[in-house]
Amino acid sequence: MRGELSPGAKVAIYGLMSVLLIPFVFPTWWMITSSVKPISDIFAFPPDLIPRRVDFSTYAQVFELQPFARQYWNSAYIAAVVTAGTMLFSSMAGYAFARIRFPFANALFMVVLLGLLIPSEVTIVPLFQMFLAWDMINTHWPLILVPIFGAPSVFATFVMRQFFIALPAELEEAARVDGLGRFKIFWTIALPLARPALAAVGIFTFLHSWNLYLEPIVFLSSPEMFTLPQALTQYTDAYGGAMWNIQLAAATLTAVPVLIVFIIAQKQFVEGLAHTGLKG
Amino acid sequence: MAVAGVEERITGKVARKRPFWTMERRDSLAGYLFIAPQLAGIIVFVLIPLGLVFWYSMHEWNVLAARFNFVGSKNYEQLLADTALLEVLGATGIFSAGLVVFNLSLALLLAVLLDQKLKGITVYRTLFFSPVVVSLIAWTIVWRFLLQNNGGINSILLLAGIEGPNWLRDPTTAMISVIVVQVFKNVGLNMVLFLAALQGVPRELYEAARVDGAPRFKQFRRITLPMISPTILLTSIITIVGSLQVFAQIAVLTQGGPGMSTTVLVYYLYQQAFQFHRFGYGSTLSILLFVIVAVLTFVQWQMRRRLVFYER
């Protein structure tokens, strides 16, 4: 569809895109600016697009009301471990299903693919009972083990397999003739080539872990174990009403670092996601 | 005789020397070792729980009263008689259908706009994609703030002289709100997939159509849509199955209300199991969710044969 456009058409497209952009960009702007408004200005009419008074004490209160630094660390280390673990184990499984011939490979791949049909929401009740029996309730183990090895990792395995299938066989032949073992071939030849697919899998896995909400509220019960999504909803007054500016300050602290990383690396993000395995 | 004996001895030796660990055997072992962690995980965290959920669904199980009694199909009879469930399935259907239609059409519109040769288009692409990386709960909290009766959206409407509804307190606008909030959060993913698909359509097809004098709209319907149909199918599968898993947005925006108007199946399941401690009935609802996901996936893969015009 990319023909040359007339100047009028160009203006129309810019105009349309700019209007459509509002609901994508305004909420983030409103979150950041409202987080530094004193509570009396929060619902001011007409609304202040730029705060008329700035009050950073909301950020201090974020840390006073809850062990927020600890909760931040919980989310960050869980996401890091889950991302690293998924990248390793899913690329190993994806590689084996794509490149190694062994008996029952296809049948076993179908078994793994079942994970796509059975999202964790379906099995949340027995998972809760299992972790209860293993004495792992109110620990981070369920939030680490299930994403790395359970249903959420299947998508990663599928993407990695699609990538390795497309890899030319000659790249491995020479190494096999030289008698290199499978793991060495995987680690030194196949995996470095898989960087774009790994990046996409890593981004997806990180975001999935960072956003997890049902699992933390089911498995965790004490504030110092909470992860960020769960912690954000806890900034309420004695009557359960939201403390808006403090809640939005905590939300800003949660959202903005990831947003900055994304803006720096947006090309890898967007193109990585578009050009790996996902294309169907 | 002697010569034959020597030969026998030699071949015997050679045969014995042939190592047990042949290339194939080593490869098979490597294959099993490579998939072992994932396979074990699927067995422990997916298949066994699926069996358990089925087993639980045949029990009356109240944790508070420490009761776990086999009741056979009673929970399933309750499922059929549960009038609240009808409302829940209705809400789930409206939510999923609304989400898929709005998400896919907006994603396609944005992808077509971004597929133009214009300066600064990457900036737009980045901004449209940005909500995908914003923390889900942070995004939902801001929207809840914006959708308050005296919140940002109604203030803006009031400036234009319109009195807006109390978005999250009216059944119709509450449903629209949860759909819209979810679409703006994630439409960037489908947009990027569509954009990649659009860029993969061979230019010559359009040139030929232009020579024939086909208008742009006709080019879009006759060339673009068929050529990107595999992507449309893929994104619709991902989006529908994803819509059935939506929980956090509902929990933060409406808690399933007002009434039961936004109580989708996953939220209802959570309420029954973890708020009312009815694990048996919660498990029965899990089975229902599983069946719905499985049937939808199967139907869509079947449709692939009929509807997908072109495959790479």
Chai-1 contact restraints between the chains, C-beta under 6 A:
chainA,res_idxA,chainB,res_idxB,connection_type,confidence,min_distance_angstrom,max_distance_angstrom,comment,restraint_id
A,R2,B,K117,contact,1.0,0.0,6.0,A-B,restraint_1
A,I13,B,L113,contact,1.0,0.0,6.0,A-B,restraint_2
A,I13,B,Q116,contact,1.0,0.0,6.0,A-B,restraint_3
A,M17,B,L113,contact,1.0,0.0,6.0,A-B,restraint_4
A,M17,B,Y124,contact,1.0,0.0,6.0,A-B,restraint_5
A,L21,B,L127,contact,1.0,0.0,6.0,A-B,restraint_6
A,P23,B,F184,contact,1.0,0.0,6.0,A-B,restraint_7
A,F24,B,F128,contact,1.0,0.0,6.0,A-B,restraint_8
A,F24,B,P131,contact,1.0,0.0,6.0,A-B,restraint_9
A,V25,B,L127,contact,1.0,0.0,6.0,A-B,restraint_10
A,P27,B,V142,contact,1.0,0.0,6.0,A-B,restraint_11
A,W30,B,G152,contact,1.0,0.0,6.0,A-B,restraint_12
A,M31,B,V142,contact,1.0,0.0,6.0,A-B,restraint_13
A,F43,B,N150,contact,1.0,0.0,6.0,A-B,restraint_14
A,F45,B,S155,contact,1.0,0.0,6.0,A-B,restraint_15
A,P46,B,L159,contact,1.0,0.0,6.0,A-B,restraint_16
A,P47,B,G152,contact,1.0,0.0,6.0,A-B,restraint_17
A,P47,B,S155,contact,1.0,0.0,6.0,A-B,restraint_18
A,F89,B,P37,contact,1.0,0.0,6.0,A-B,restraint_19
A,F89,B,Q38,contact,1.0,0.0,6.0,A-B,restraint_20
A,M92,B,F34,contact,1.0,0.0,6.0,A-B,restraint_21
A,A93,B,I35,contact,1.0,0.0,6.0,A-B,restraint_22
A,A93,B,Q38,contact,1.0,0.0,6.0,A-B,restraint_23
A,A96,B,G31,contact,1.0,0.0,6.0,A-B,restraint_24
A,A96,B,F34,contact,1.0,0.0,6.0,A-B,restraint_25
A,A96,B,I35,contact,1.0,0.0,6.0,A-B,restraint_26
A,I100,B,D27,contact,1.0,0.0,6.0,A-B,restraint_27
A,I100,B,G31,contact,1.0,0.0,6.0,A-B,restraint_28
A,F102,B,S28,contact,1.0,0.0,6.0,A-B,restraint_29
A,F102,B,G31,contact,1.0,0.0,6.0,A-B,restraint_30
A,V112,B,I42,contact,1.0,0.0,6.0,A-B,restraint_31
A,G115,B,I42,contact,1.0,0.0,6.0,A-B,restraint_32
A,G115,B,V46,contact,1.0,0.0,6.0,A-B,restraint_33
A,L117,B,V293,contact,1.0,0.0,6.0,A-B,restraint_34
A,L117,B,A294,contact,1.0,0.0,6.0,A-B,restraint_35
A,I118,B,V46,contact,1.0,0.0,6.0,A-B,restraint_36
A,I118,B,L50,contact,1.0,0.0,6.0,A-B,restraint_37
A,P119,B,Q245,contact,1.0,0.0,6.0,A-B,restraint_38
A,E121,B,Q245,contact,1.0,0.0,6.0,A-B,restraint_39
A,E121,B,V266,contact,1.0,0.0,6.0,A-B,restraint_40
A,V122,B,S286,contact,1.0,0.0,6.0,A-B,restraint_41
A,V122,B,L289,contact,1.0,0.0,6.0,A-B,restraint_42
A,V122,B,F290,contact,1.0,0.0,6.0,A-B,restraint_43
A,T123,B,P49,contact,1.0,0.0,6.0,A-B,restraint_44
A,T123,B,V53,contact,1.0,0.0,6.0,A-B,restraint_45
A,V125,B,A273,contact,1.0,0.0,6.0,A-B,restraint_46
A,V125,B,F279,contact,1.0,0.0,6.0,A-B,restraint_47
A,V125,B,G282,contact,1.0,0.0,6.0,A-B,restraint_48
A,V125,B,S283,contact,1.0,0.0,6.0,A-B,restraint_49
A,P126,B,P49,contact,1.0,0.0,6.0,A-B,restraint_50
A,P126,B,L52,contact,1.0,0.0,6.0,A-B,restraint_51
A,P126,B,V53,contact,1.0,0.0,6.0,A-B,restraint_52
A,L127,B,P49,contact,1.0,0.0,6.0,A-B,restraint_53
A,V146,B,F45,contact,1.0,0.0,6.0,A-B,restraint_54
A,F149,B,G41,contact,1.0,0.0,6.0,A-B,restraint_55
A,F149,B,F45,contact,1.0,0.0,6.0,A-B,restraint_56
A,G150,B,G41,contact,1.0,0.0,6.0,A-B,restraint_57
A,G150,B,F45,contact,1.0,0.0,6.0,A-B,restraint_58
A,G150,B,V46,contact,1.0,0.0,6.0,A-B,restraint_59
A,A151,B,V46,contact,1.0,0.0,6.0,A-B,restraint_60
A,T157,B,Q38,contact,1.0,0.0,6.0,A-B,restraint_61
A,R182,B,A30,contact,1.0,0.0,6.0,A-B,restraint_62
A,N211,B,L136,contact,1.0,0.0,6.0,A-B,restraint_63
A,Y213,B,A248,contact,1.0,0.0,6.0,A-B,restraint_64
A,L214,B,F247,contact,1.0,0.0,6.0,A-B,restraint_65
A,V218,B,F274,contact,1.0,0.0,6.0,A-B,restraint_66
A,P229,B,I137,contact,1.0,0.0,6.0,A-B,restraint_67
A,L232,B,I137,contact,1.0,0.0,6.0,A-B,restraint_68
A,W244,B,F145,contact,1.0,0.0,6.0,A-B,restraint_69
A,Q247,B,I141,contact,1.0,0.0,6.0,A-B,restraint_70
A,A251,B,A138,contact,1.0,0.0,6.0,A-B,restraint_71
A,A251,B,I141,contact,1.0,0.0,6.0,A-B,restraint_72
A,T254,B,S135,contact,1.0,0.0,6.0,A-B,restraint_73
A,T254,B,A138,contact,1.0,0.0,6.0,A-B,restraint_74
A,A255,B,V134,contact,1.0,0.0,6.0,A-B,restraint_75
A,A255,B,S135,contact,1.0,0.0,6.0,A-B,restraint_76
A,A255,B,A138,contact,1.0,0.0,6.0,A-B,restraint_77
A,V258,B,V133,contact,1.0,0.0,6.0,A-B,restraint_78
A,F262,B,V133,contact,1.0,0.0,6.0,A-B,restraint_79
A,Q266,B,T126,contact,1.0,0.0,6.0,A-B,restraint_80
A,V270,B,F129,contact,1.0,0.0,6.0,A-B,restraint_81
A,V270,B,V192,contact,1.0,0.0,6.0,A-B,restraint_82
A,L273,B,V192,contact,1.0,0.0,6.0,A-B,restraint_83
A,A274,B,V192,contact,1.0,0.0,6.0,A-B,restraint_84
A,A274,B,A196,contact,1.0,0.0,6.0,A-B,restraint_85
A,G280,B,P230,contact,1.0,0.0,6.0,A-B,restraint_86
A,G280,B,T231,contact,1.0,0.0,6.0,A-B,restraint_87
A,G280,B,L234,contact,1.0,0.0,6.0,A-B,restraint_88
